[in-house]
Amino acid sequence: MNEPPLVYFRPKTAAEYLGISIATFWRLVAAGKIPTAKISPRATVCKKEDLDALVNFEL
């Protein structure tokens, strides 16, 4: 089967995608509402599907 590729966003891009500030993004991460992964000591990413799930849940 052909599965769509996973799309990952860095925090600033994720905040822009959600239409929120970077501070609000980090508050949601701290609250456990947005799962993230550290891919290096200075790089954090989150999956687009997790952001979409948050938006769909909030509506």
CHARMM internal coordinates of N, CA and C (Angstrom, degrees):
IC EDIT
DIST 1 N 1 CA 1.4476
DIST 1 CA 1 C 1.5231
ANGL 1 N 1 CA 1 C 110.44
DIST 1 C 2 N 1.2979
ANGL 1 CA 1 C 2 N 114.77
DIHE 1 N 1 CA 1 C 2 N 151.92
DIST 2 N 2 CA 1.4532
ANGL 1 C 2 N 2 CA 121.04
DIHE 1 CA 1 C 2 N 2 CA 175.42
DIST 2 CA 2 C 1.5121
ANGL 2 N 2 CA 2 C 109.59
DIHE 1 C 2 N 2 CA 2 C -94.69
DIST 2 C 3 N 1.3145
ANGL 2 CA 2 C 3 N 116.65
DIHE 2 N 2 CA 2 C 3 N 113.79
DIST 3 N 3 CA 1.4596
ANGL 2 C 3 N 3 CA 120.58
DIHE 2 CA 2 C 3 N 3 CA 177.39
DIST 3 CA 3 C 1.5219
ANGL 3 N 3 CA 3 C 108.68
DIHE 2 C 3 N 3 CA 3 C -101.85
DIST 3 C 4 N 1.3344
ANGL 3 CA 3 C 4 N 117.07
DIHE 3 N 3 CA 3 C 4 N 141.83
DIST 4 N 4 CA 1.4596
ANGL 3 C 4 N 4 CA 118.31
DIHE 3 CA 3 C 4 N 4 CA 178.68
DIST 4 CA 4 C 1.5253
ANGL 4 N 4 CA 4 C 110.31
DIHE 3 C 4 N 4 CA 4 C -65.60
DIST 4 C 5 N 1.3190
ANGL 4 CA 4 C 5 N 116.83
DIHE 4 N 4 CA 4 C 5 N 147.31
DIST 5 N 5 CA 1.4706
ANGL 4 C 5 N 5 CA 118.83
DIHE 4 CA 4 C 5 N 5 CA 179.71
DIST 5 CA 5 C 1.5271
ANGL 5 N 5 CA 5 C 110.68
DIHE 4 C 5 N 5 CA 5 C -68.09
DIST 5 C 6 N 1.3157
ANGL 5 CA 5 C 6 N 115.30
DIHE 5 N 5 CA 5 C 6 N 148.98
DIST 6 N 6 CA 1.4599
ANGL 5 C 6 N 6 CA 119.97
DIHE 5 CA 5 C 6 N 6 CA 175.90
DIST 6 CA 6 C 1.5223
ANGL 6 N 6 CA 6 C 108.95
DIHE 5 C 6 N 6 CA 6 C -73.24
DIST 6 C 7 N 1.2995
ANGL 6 CA 6 C 7 N 115.86
DIHE 6 N 6 CA 6 C 7 N 138.06
DIST 7 N 7 CA 1.4595
ANGL 6 C 7 N 7 CA 120.72
DIHE 6 CA 6 C 7 N 7 CA 178.25
DIST 7 CA 7 C 1.5211
ANGL 7 N 7 CA 7 C 107.65
DIHE 6 C 7 N 7 CA 7 C -113.64
DIST 7 C 8 N 1.3166
ANGL 7 CA 7 C 8 N 115.38
DIHE 7 N 7 CA 7 C 8 N 127.44
DIST 8 N 8 CA 1.4579
ANGL 7 C 8 N 8 CA 121.62
DIHE 7 CA 7 C 8 N 8 CA 179.95
DIST 8 CA 8 C 1.5202
ANGL 8 N 8 CA 8 C 109.83
DIHE 7 C 8 N 8 CA 8 C -113.98
DIST 8 C 9 N 1.3315
ANGL 8 CA 8 C 9 N 115.91
DIHE 8 N 8 CA 8 C 9 N 144.11
DIST 9 N 9 CA 1.4549
ANGL 8 C 9 N 9 CA 121.97
DIHE 8 CA 8 C 9 N 9 CA 177.86
DIST 9 CA 9 C 1.5187
ANGL 9 N 9 CA 9 C 109.60
DIHE 8 C 9 N 9 CA 9 C -118.99
DIST 9 C 10 N 1.3224
ANGL 9 CA 9 C 10 N 116.28
DIHE 9 N 9 CA 9 C 10 N 143.19
DIST 10 N 10 CA 1.4532
ANGL 9 C 10 N 10 CA 121.61
DIHE 9 CA 9 C 10 N 10 CA 167.96
DIST 10 CA 10 C 1.5260
ANGL 10 N 10 CA 10 C 106.94
DIHE 9 C 10 N 10 CA 10 C -76.92
DIST 10 C 11 N 1.3298
ANGL 10 CA 10 C 11 N 119.40
DIHE 10 N 10 CA 10 C 11 N 161.87
DIST 11 N 11 CA 1.4687
ANGL 10 C 11 N 11 CA 121.43
DIHE 10 CA 10 C 11 N 11 CA -175.00
DIST 11 CA 11 C 1.5302
ANGL 11 N 11 CA 11 C 115.31
DIHE 10 C 11 N 11 CA 11 C -54.10
DIST 11 C 12 N 1.3191
ANGL 11 CA 11 C 12 N 118.27
DIHE 11 N 11 CA 11 C 12 N -45.33
DIST 12 N 12 CA 1.4655
ANGL 11 C 12 N 12 CA 120.00
DIHE 11 CA 11 C 12 N 12 CA -178.45
DIST 12 CA 12 C 1.5294
ANGL 12 N 12 CA 12 C 110.78
DIHE 11 C 12 N 12 CA 12 C -62.76
DIST 12 C 13 N 1.3216
ANGL 12 CA 12 C 13 N 117.26
DIHE 12 N 12 CA 12 C 13 N -43.98
DIST 13 N 13 CA 1.4590
ANGL 12 C 13 N 13 CA 121.39
DIHE 12 CA 12 C 13 N 13 CA 179.54
DIST 13 CA 13 C 1.5222
ANGL 13 N 13 CA 13 C 110.77
DIHE 12 C 13 N 13 CA 13 C -67.16
DIST 13 C 14 N 1.3277
ANGL 13 CA 13 C 14 N 116.79
DIHE 13 N 13 CA 13 C 14 N -38.02
DIST 14 N 14 CA 1.4668
ANGL 13 C 14 N 14 CA 120.64
DIHE 13 CA 13 C 14 N 14 CA 178.24
DIST 14 CA 14 C 1.5240
ANGL 14 N 14 CA 14 C 110.64
DIHE 13 C 14 N 14 CA 14 C -63.60
DIST 14 C 15 N 1.3210
ANGL 14 CA 14 C 15 N 116.85
DIHE 14 N 14 CA 14 C 15 N -42.37
DIST 15 N 15 CA 1.4660
ANGL 14 C 15 N 15 CA 120.59
DIHE 14 CA 14 C 15 N 15 CA 178.44
DIST 15 CA 15 C 1.5245
ANGL 15 N 15 CA 15 C 110.44
DIHE 14 C 15 N 15 CA 15 C -62.70
DIST 15 C 16 N 1.3223
ANGL 15 CA 15 C 16 N 117.29
DIHE 15 N 15 CA 15 C 16 N -43.10
DIST 16 N 16 CA 1.4668
ANGL 15 C 16 N 16 CA 121.06
DIHE 15 CA 15 C 16 N 16 CA 177.63
DIST 16 CA 16 C 1.5274
ANGL 16 N 16 CA 16 C 110.51
DIHE 15 C 16 N 16 CA 16 C -63.11
DIST 16 C 17 N 1.3247
ANGL 16 CA 16 C 17 N 116.72
DIHE 16 N 16 CA 16 C 17 N -41.62
DIST 17 N 17 CA 1.4623
ANGL 16 C 17 N 17 CA 121.87
DIHE 16 CA 16 C 17 N 17 CA 179.25
DIST 17 CA 17 C 1.5328
ANGL 17 N 17 CA 17 C 110.95
DIHE 16 C 17 N 17 CA 17 C -60.25
DIST 17 C 18 N 1.3329
ANGL 17 CA 17 C 18 N 116.32
DIHE 17 N 17 CA 17 C 18 N -39.57
DIST 18 N 18 CA 1.4639
ANGL 17 C 18 N 18 CA 121.24
DIHE 17 CA 17 C 18 N 18 CA -179.63
DIST 18 CA 18 C 1.5284
ANGL 18 N 18 CA 18 C 112.70
DIHE 17 C 18 N 18 CA 18 C -82.70
DIST 18 C 19 N 1.3278
ANGL 18 CA 18 C 19 N 116.81
DIHE 18 N 18 CA 18 C 19 N -14.43
DIST 19 N 19 CA 1.4625
ANGL 18 C 19 N 19 CA 120.37
DIHE 18 CA 18 C 19 N 19 CA -178.08
DIST 19 CA 19 C 1.5175
ANGL 19 N 19 CA 19 C 112.84
DIHE 18 C 19 N 19 CA 19 C 75.69
DIST 19 C 20 N 1.3374
ANGL 19 CA 19 C 20 N 116.37
DIHE 19 N 19 CA 19 C 20 N 33.53
DIST 20 N 20 CA 1.4602
ANGL 19 C 20 N 20 CA 121.98
DIHE 19 CA 19 C 20 N 20 CA -179.81
DIST 20 CA 20 C 1.5222
ANGL 20 N 20 CA 20 C 109.13
DIHE 19 C 20 N 20 CA 20 C -126.42
DIST 20 C 21 N 1.3228
ANGL 20 CA 20 C 21 N 116.05
DIHE 20 N 20 CA 20 C 21 N 167.92
DIST 21 N 21 CA 1.4641
ANGL 20 C 21 N 21 CA 119.54
DIHE 20 CA 20 C 21 N 21 CA 177.41
DIST 21 CA 21 C 1.5287
ANGL 21 N 21 CA 21 C 109.37
DIHE 20 C 21 N 21 CA 21 C -77.69
DIST 21 C 22 N 1.3223
ANGL 21 CA 21 C 22 N 115.22
DIHE 21 N 21 CA 21 C 22 N 162.30
DIST 22 N 22 CA 1.4585
ANGL 21 C 22 N 22 CA 119.89
DIHE 21 CA 21 C 22 N 22 CA 178.05
DIST 22 CA 22 C 1.5306
ANGL 22 N 22 CA 22 C 110.62
DIHE 21 C 22 N 22 CA 22 C -64.65
DIST 22 C 23 N 1.3363
ANGL 22 CA 22 C 23 N 117.16
DIHE 22 N 22 CA 22 C 23 N -33.28
DIST 23 N 23 CA 1.4687
ANGL 22 C 23 N 23 CA 120.49
DIHE 22 CA 22 C 23 N 23 CA 177.77
DIST 23 CA 23 C 1.5256
ANGL 23 N 23 CA 23 C 110.50
DIHE 22 C 23 N 23 CA 23 C -64.88
DIST 23 C 24 N 1.3214
ANGL 23 CA 23 C 24 N 116.91
DIHE 23 N 23 CA 23 C 24 N -42.07
DIST 24 N 24 CA 1.4680
ANGL 23 C 24 N 24 CA 120.55
DIHE 23 CA 23 C 24 N 24 CA 177.95
DIST 24 CA 24 C 1.5199
ANGL 24 N 24 CA 24 C 110.15
DIHE 23 C 24 N 24 CA 24 C -65.56
DIST 24 C 25 N 1.3210
ANGL 24 CA 24 C 25 N 116.86
DIHE 24 N 24 CA 24 C 25 N -39.16
DIST 25 N 25 CA 1.4631
ANGL 24 C 25 N 25 CA 120.66
DIHE 24 CA 24 C 25 N 25 CA 176.66
DIST 25 CA 25 C 1.5228
ANGL 25 N 25 CA 25 C 110.11
DIHE 24 C 25 N 25 CA 25 C -56.29
DIST 25 C 26 N 1.3408
ANGL 25 CA 25 C 26 N 117.36
DIHE 25 N 25 CA 25 C 26 N -49.04
DIST 26 N 26 CA 1.4686
ANGL 25 C 26 N 26 CA 120.52
DIHE 25 CA 25 C 26 N 26 CA -178.67
DIST 26 CA 26 C 1.5279
ANGL 26 N 26 CA 26 C 111.87
DIHE 25 C 26 N 26 CA 26 C -67.21
DIST 26 C 27 N 1.3349
ANGL 26 CA 26 C 27 N 117.94
DIHE 26 N 26 CA 26 C 27 N -31.41
DIST 27 N 27 CA 1.4743
ANGL 26 C 27 N 27 CA 119.92
DIHE 26 CA 26 C 27 N 27 CA 175.05
DIST 27 CA 27 C 1.5243
ANGL 27 N 27 CA 27 C 110.10
DIHE 26 C 27 N 27 CA 27 C -64.89
DIST 27 C 28 N 1.3326
ANGL 27 CA 27 C 28 N 117.40
DIHE 27 N 27 CA 27 C 28 N -41.17
DIST 28 N 28 CA 1.4632
ANGL 27 C 28 N 28 CA 120.90
DIHE 27 CA 27 C 28 N 28 CA 178.51
DIST 28 CA 28 C 1.5285
ANGL 28 N 28 CA 28 C 110.98
DIHE 27 C 28 N 28 CA 28 C -66.31
DIST 28 C 29 N 1.3231
ANGL 28 CA 28 C 29 N 116.98
DIHE 28 N 28 CA 28 C 29 N -36.62
DIST 29 N 29 CA 1.4695
ANGL 28 C 29 N 29 CA 120.65
DIHE 28 CA 28 C 29 N 29 CA 175.86
DIST 29 CA 29 C 1.5256
ANGL 29 N 29 CA 29 C 109.48
DIHE 28 C 29 N 29 CA 29 C -63.85
DIST 29 C 30 N 1.3324
ANGL 29 CA 29 C 30 N 117.16
DIHE 29 N 29 CA 29 C 30 N -46.79
DIST 30 N 30 CA 1.4716
ANGL 29 C 30 N 30 CA 121.57
DIHE 29 CA 29 C 30 N 30 CA -179.50
DIST 30 CA 30 C 1.5237
ANGL 30 N 30 CA 30 C 111.58
DIHE 29 C 30 N 30 CA 30 C -62.71
DIST 30 C 31 N 1.3387
ANGL 30 CA 30 C 31 N 116.91
DIHE 30 N 30 CA 30 C 31 N -31.91
DIST 31 N 31 CA 1.4650
ANGL 30 C 31 N 31 CA 121.51
DIHE 30 CA 30 C 31 N 31 CA 179.36
DIST 31 CA 31 C 1.5275
ANGL 31 N 31 CA 31 C 111.86
DIHE 30 C 31 N 31 CA 31 C -80.84
DIST 31 C 32 N 1.3284
ANGL 31 CA 31 C 32 N 117.12
DIHE 31 N 31 CA 31 C 32 N -4.97
DIST 32 N 32 CA 1.4564
ANGL 31 C 32 N 32 CA 120.77
DIHE 31 CA 31 C 32 N 32 CA 178.99
DIST 32 CA 32 C 1.5180
ANGL 32 N 32 CA 32 C 114.34
DIHE 31 C 32 N 32 CA 32 C 82.97
DIST 32 C 33 N 1.3218
ANGL 32 CA 32 C 33 N 117.58
DIHE 32 N 32 CA 32 C 33 N 12.79
DIST 33 N 33 CA 1.4671
ANGL 32 C 33 N 33 CA 120.45
DIHE 32 CA 32 C 33 N 33 CA -178.50
DIST 33 CA 33 C 1.5223
ANGL 33 N 33 CA 33 C 112.90
DIHE 32 C 33 N 33 CA 33 C -86.40
DIST 33 C 34 N 1.3278
ANGL 33 CA 33 C 34 N 117.14
DIHE 33 N 33 CA 33 C 34 N -20.87
DIST 34 N 34 CA 1.4631
ANGL 33 C 34 N 34 CA 121.64
DIHE 33 CA 33 C 34 N 34 CA 176.69
DIST 34 CA 34 C 1.5247
ANGL 34 N 34 CA 34 C 107.74
DIHE 33 C 34 N 34 CA 34 C -125.07
DIST 34 C 35 N 1.3344
ANGL 34 CA 34 C 35 N 117.43
DIHE 34 N 34 CA 34 C 35 N 112.29
DIST 35 N 35 CA 1.4598
ANGL 34 C 35 N 35 CA 119.24
DIHE 34 CA 34 C 35 N 35 CA 176.59
DIST 35 CA 35 C 1.5315
ANGL 35 N 35 CA 35 C 110.52
DIHE 34 C 35 N 35 CA 35 C -75.11
DIST 35 C 36 N 1.3080
ANGL 35 CA 35 C 36 N 116.18
DIHE 35 N 35 CA 35 C 36 N 140.19
DIST 36 N 36 CA 1.4594
ANGL 35 C 36 N 36 CA 121.68
DIHE 35 CA 35 C 36 N 36 CA 178.78
DIST 36 CA 36 C 1.5196
ANGL 36 N 36 CA 36 C 109.32
DIHE 35 C 36 N 36 CA 36 C -130.10
DIST 36 C 37 N 1.3272
ANGL 36 CA 36 C 37 N 114.97
DIHE 36 N 36 CA 36 C 37 N 165.28
DIST 37 N 37 CA 1.4632
ANGL 36 C 37 N 37 CA 121.31
DIHE 36 CA 36 C 37 N 37 CA 175.66
DIST 37 CA 37 C 1.5169
ANGL 37 N 37 CA 37 C 108.32
DIHE 36 C 37 N 37 CA 37 C -134.67
DIST 37 C 38 N 1.3234
ANGL 37 CA 37 C 38 N 116.35
DIHE 37 N 37 CA 37 C 38 N 138.06
DIST 38 N 38 CA 1.4673
ANGL 37 C 38 N 38 CA 121.19
DIHE 37 CA 37 C 38 N 38 CA 174.86
DIST 38 CA 38 C 1.5234
ANGL 38 N 38 CA 38 C 106.92
DIHE 37 C 38 N 38 CA 38 C -88.95
DIST 38 C 39 N 1.3291
ANGL 38 CA 38 C 39 N 116.29
DIHE 38 N 38 CA 38 C 39 N 120.24
DIST 39 N 39 CA 1.4612
ANGL 38 C 39 N 39 CA 119.62
DIHE 38 CA 38 C 39 N 39 CA 179.09
DIST 39 CA 39 C 1.5260
ANGL 39 N 39 CA 39 C 111.61
DIHE 38 C 39 N 39 CA 39 C -98.60
DIST 39 C 40 N 1.3205
ANGL 39 CA 39 C 40 N 115.67
DIHE 39 N 39 CA 39 C 40 N -11.11
DIST 40 N 40 CA 1.4630
ANGL 39 C 40 N 40 CA 122.70
DIHE 39 CA 39 C 40 N 40 CA 172.24
DIST 40 CA 40 C 1.5286
ANGL 40 N 40 CA 40 C 106.19
DIHE 39 C 40 N 40 CA 40 C -162.17
DIST 40 C 41 N 1.3123
ANGL 40 CA 40 C 41 N 117.97
DIHE 40 N 40 CA 40 C 41 N 172.04
DIST 41 N 41 CA 1.4701
ANGL 40 C 41 N 41 CA 118.48
DIHE 40 CA 40 C 41 N 41 CA -178.85
DIST 41 CA 41 C 1.5280
ANGL 41 N 41 CA 41 C 114.11
DIHE 40 C 41 N 41 CA 41 C -57.40
DIST 41 C 42 N 1.3304
ANGL 41 CA 41 C 42 N 117.10
DIHE 41 N 41 CA 41 C 42 N -26.33
DIST 42 N 42 CA 1.4654
ANGL 41 C 42 N 42 CA 119.96
DIHE 41 CA 41 C 42 N 42 CA -176.91
DIST 42 CA 42 C 1.5210
ANGL 42 N 42 CA 42 C 113.47
DIHE 41 C 42 N 42 CA 42 C -115.83
DIST 42 C 43 N 1.3236
ANGL 42 CA 42 C 43 N 118.34
DIHE 42 N 42 CA 42 C 43 N 8.77
DIST 43 N 43 CA 1.4669
ANGL 42 C 43 N 43 CA 119.81
DIHE 42 CA 42 C 43 N 43 CA -176.61
DIST 43 CA 43 C 1.5226
ANGL 43 N 43 CA 43 C 111.11
DIHE 42 C 43 N 43 CA 43 C -129.38
DIST 43 C 44 N 1.3248
ANGL 43 CA 43 C 44 N 114.90
DIHE 43 N 43 CA 43 C 44 N 125.13
DIST 44 N 44 CA 1.4587
ANGL 43 C 44 N 44 CA 122.96
DIHE 43 CA 43 C 44 N 44 CA 177.76
DIST 44 CA 44 C 1.5219
ANGL 44 N 44 CA 44 C 107.79
DIHE 43 C 44 N 44 CA 44 C -119.54
DIST 44 C 45 N 1.3255
ANGL 44 CA 44 C 45 N 116.51
DIHE 44 N 44 CA 44 C 45 N 141.65
DIST 45 N 45 CA 1.4627
ANGL 44 C 45 N 45 CA 120.81
DIHE 44 CA 44 C 45 N 45 CA 177.75
DIST 45 CA 45 C 1.5269
ANGL 45 N 45 CA 45 C 109.56
DIHE 44 C 45 N 45 CA 45 C -134.56
DIST 45 C 46 N 1.3281
ANGL 45 CA 45 C 46 N 114.95
DIHE 45 N 45 CA 45 C 46 N 161.89
DIST 46 N 46 CA 1.4576
ANGL 45 C 46 N 46 CA 120.87
DIHE 45 CA 45 C 46 N 46 CA 171.45
DIST 46 CA 46 C 1.5244
ANGL 46 N 46 CA 46 C 107.81
DIHE 45 C 46 N 46 CA 46 C -139.46
DIST 46 C 47 N 1.3322
ANGL 46 CA 46 C 47 N 115.55
DIHE 46 N 46 CA 46 C 47 N 153.56
DIST 47 N 47 CA 1.4588
ANGL 46 C 47 N 47 CA 120.63
DIHE 46 CA 46 C 47 N 47 CA -177.45
DIST 47 CA 47 C 1.5230
ANGL 47 N 47 CA 47 C 110.92
DIHE 46 C 47 N 47 CA 47 C -81.61
DIST 47 C 48 N 1.3185
ANGL 47 CA 47 C 48 N 115.30
DIHE 47 N 47 CA 47 C 48 N 141.83
DIST 48 N 48 CA 1.4590
ANGL 47 C 48 N 48 CA 121.53
DIHE 47 CA 47 C 48 N 48 CA 177.79
DIST 48 CA 48 C 1.5212
ANGL 48 N 48 CA 48 C 110.26
DIHE 47 C 48 N 48 CA 48 C -58.85
DIST 48 C 49 N 1.3241
ANGL 48 CA 48 C 49 N 117.34
DIHE 48 N 48 CA 48 C 49 N -38.99
DIST 49 N 49 CA 1.4705
ANGL 48 C 49 N 49 CA 119.84
DIHE 48 CA 48 C 49 N 49 CA -178.53
DIST 49 CA 49 C 1.5321
ANGL 49 N 49 CA 49 C 111.42
DIHE 48 C 49 N 49 CA 49 C -64.10
DIST 49 C 50 N 1.3339
ANGL 49 CA 49 C 50 N 118.14
DIHE 49 N 49 CA 49 C 50 N -31.82
DIST 50 N 50 CA 1.4665
ANGL 49 C 50 N 50 CA 120.73
DIHE 49 CA 49 C 50 N 50 CA 175.77
DIST 50 CA 50 C 1.5267
ANGL 50 N 50 CA 50 C 111.06
DIHE 49 C 50 N 50 CA 50 C -68.79
DIST 50 C 51 N 1.3311
ANGL 50 CA 50 C 51 N 116.28
DIHE 50 N 50 CA 50 C 51 N -38.38
DIST 51 N 51 CA 1.4683
ANGL 50 C 51 N 51 CA 120.05
DIHE 50 CA 50 C 51 N 51 CA 177.17
DIST 51 CA 51 C 1.5229
ANGL 51 N 51 CA 51 C 110.40
DIHE 50 C 51 N 51 CA 51 C -66.53
DIST 51 C 52 N 1.3346
ANGL 51 CA 51 C 52 N 116.39
DIHE 51 N 51 CA 51 C 52 N -42.42
DIST 52 N 52 CA 1.4663
ANGL 51 C 52 N 52 CA 120.41
DIHE 51 CA 51 C 52 N 52 CA 178.43
DIST 52 CA 52 C 1.5269
ANGL 52 N 52 CA 52 C 110.98
DIHE 51 C 52 N 52 CA 52 C -63.11
DIST 52 C 53 N 1.3301
ANGL 52 CA 52 C 53 N 116.95
DIHE 52 N 52 CA 52 C 53 N -38.81
DIST 53 N 53 CA 1.4643
ANGL 52 C 53 N 53 CA 120.66
DIHE 52 CA 52 C 53 N 53 CA 178.65
DIST 53 CA 53 C 1.5231
ANGL 53 N 53 CA 53 C 110.64
DIHE 52 C 53 N 53 CA 53 C -64.49
DIST 53 C 54 N 1.3224
ANGL 53 CA 53 C 54 N 117.41
DIHE 53 N 53 CA 53 C 54 N -38.61
DIST 54 N 54 CA 1.4636
ANGL 53 C 54 N 54 CA 121.20
DIHE 53 CA 53 C 54 N 54 CA 177.95
DIST 54 CA 54 C 1.5223
ANGL 54 N 54 CA 54 C 110.33
DIHE 53 C 54 N 54 CA 54 C -63.67
DIST 54 C 55 N 1.3199
ANGL 54 CA 54 C 55 N 117.13
DIHE 54 N 54 CA 54 C 55 N -45.32
DIST 55 N 55 CA 1.4657
ANGL 54 C 55 N 55 CA 121.30
DIHE 54 CA 54 C 55 N 55 CA 179.80
DIST 55 CA 55 C 1.5231
ANGL 55 N 55 CA 55 C 110.07
DIHE 54 C 55 N 55 CA 55 C -62.94
DIST 55 C 56 N 1.3162
ANGL 55 CA 55 C 56 N 117.44
DIHE 55 N 55 CA 55 C 56 N -45.12
DIST 56 N 56 CA 1.4649
ANGL 55 C 56 N 56 CA 120.94
DIHE 55 CA 55 C 56 N 56 CA -179.71
DIST 56 CA 56 C 1.5166
ANGL 56 N 56 CA 56 C 111.70
DIHE 55 C 56 N 56 CA 56 C -65.98
DIST 56 C 57 N 1.3412
ANGL 56 CA 56 C 57 N 117.86
DIHE 56 N 56 CA 56 C 57 N -35.14
DIST 57 N 57 CA 1.4585
ANGL 56 C 57 N 57 CA 121.69
DIHE 56 CA 56 C 57 N 57 CA 178.94
DIST 57 CA 57 C 1.5208
ANGL 57 N 57 CA 57 C 110.66
DIHE 56 C 57 N 57 CA 57 C -69.34
DIST 57 C 58 N 1.3353
ANGL 57 CA 57 C 58 N 116.71
DIHE 57 N 57 CA 57 C 58 N -40.44
DIST 58 N 58 CA 1.4638
ANGL 57 C 58 N 58 CA 121.38
DIHE 57 CA 57 C 58 N 58 CA -177.88
DIST 58 CA 58 C 1.5221
ANGL 58 N 58 CA 58 C 111.88
DIHE 57 C 58 N 58 CA 58 C -68.21
DIST 58 C 59 N 1.3324
ANGL 58 CA 58 C 59 N 118.06
DIHE 58 N 58 CA 58 C 59 N -29.03
DIST 59 N 59 CA 1.4625
ANGL 58 C 59 N 59 CA 120.56
DIHE 58 CA 58 C 59 N 59 CA -179.43
DIST 59 CA 59 C 1.4861
ANGL 59 N 59 CA 59 C 107.98
DIHE 58 C 59 N 59 CA 59 C -74.39
END
COOR INIT
IC SEED 1 N 1 CA 1 C
IC BUILD
